[in-house]
Amino acid sequence: MNLADWKGVSRPERAPLEGRYVRLEPLDLERHAVQLFESARAGGAEDRFRYLFEDVPDSPAQMNVWLEKVAASADPCSLPSSTSAPAGPKGDRR
């Protein structure tokens, strides 16, 4: 295989992606931090964090440190994002 003319692809655009069942949007610390902290601390947190490099956050401040690090990352495999149900036919969330 000759790769002499190979050109890489551009980074994914930081823009919302609307799917059939979920909306994936760039992480916005002001909009998403509280809900992400609450989700991280919800029942079963130890199981969800078992194989991650981070521990379950003890406080919103600790969660914010991690979120700021992720948001500043240039790693395309860790694009920070938040998910939500897509808008239904009448614009309401399912």
Contacts in CASP RR format, 6 or more apart in sequence:
PFRMAT RR
TARGET T0000
AUTHOR 0000-0000-0000
METHOD contacts of the structure
MODEL  1
MNLADWKGVSRPERAPLEGRYVRLEPLDLERHAVQLFESARAGGAEDRFR
YLFEDVPDSPAQMNVWLEKVAASADPCSLPSSTSAPAGPKGDRR
11 76 0 8 1.000
12 76 0 8 1.000
12 79 0 8 1.000
14 26 0 8 1.000
14 79 0 8 1.000
15 26 0 8 1.000
16 23 0 8 1.000
16 24 0 8 1.000
16 25 0 8 1.000
16 26 0 8 1.000
17 23 0 8 1.000
17 24 0 8 1.000
17 25 0 8 1.000
18 86 0 8 1.000
19 86 0 8 1.000
20 86 0 8 1.000
21 85 0 8 1.000
21 86 0 8 1.000
22 83 0 8 1.000
22 84 0 8 1.000
22 85 0 8 1.000
22 86 0 8 1.000
23 83 0 8 1.000
23 84 0 8 1.000
23 85 0 8 1.000
23 86 0 8 1.000
23 87 0 8 1.000
24 81 0 8 1.000
24 82 0 8 1.000
24 83 0 8 1.000
25 81 0 8 1.000
25 82 0 8 1.000
25 83 0 8 1.000
25 84 0 8 1.000
26 79 0 8 1.000
26 80 0 8 1.000
26 81 0 8 1.000
26 82 0 8 1.000
27 67 0 8 1.000
27 70 0 8 1.000
27 71 0 8 1.000
27 80 0 8 1.000
27 81 0 8 1.000
27 82 0 8 1.000
28 82 0 8 1.000
29 64 0 8 1.000
29 67 0 8 1.000
29 68 0 8 1.000
29 71 0 8 1.000
31 82 0 8 1.000
32 67 0 8 1.000
32 82 0 8 1.000
33 60 0 8 1.000
33 63 0 8 1.000
33 64 0 8 1.000
33 67 0 8 1.000
34 60 0 8 1.000
35 82 0 8 1.000
36 63 0 8 1.000
36 67 0 8 1.000
36 82 0 8 1.000
37 57 0 8 1.000
37 60 0 8 1.000
37 63 0 8 1.000
40 48 0 8 1.000
40 49 0 8 1.000
40 56 0 8 1.000
40 57 0 8 1.000
40 63 0 8 1.000
41 56 0 8 1.000
41 57 0 8 1.000
45 56 0 8 1.000
46 56 0 8 1.000
49 55 0 8 1.000
49 56 0 8 1.000
54 66 0 8 1.000
57 63 0 8 1.000
57 66 0 8 1.000
67 80 0 8 1.000
70 78 0 8 1.000
70 80 0 8 1.000
71 80 0 8 1.000
73 80 0 8 1.000
84 93 0 8 1.000
85 93 0 8 1.000
85 94 0 8 1.000
86 93 0 8 1.000
86 94 0 8 1.000
87 93 0 8 1.000
88 94 0 8 1.000
END
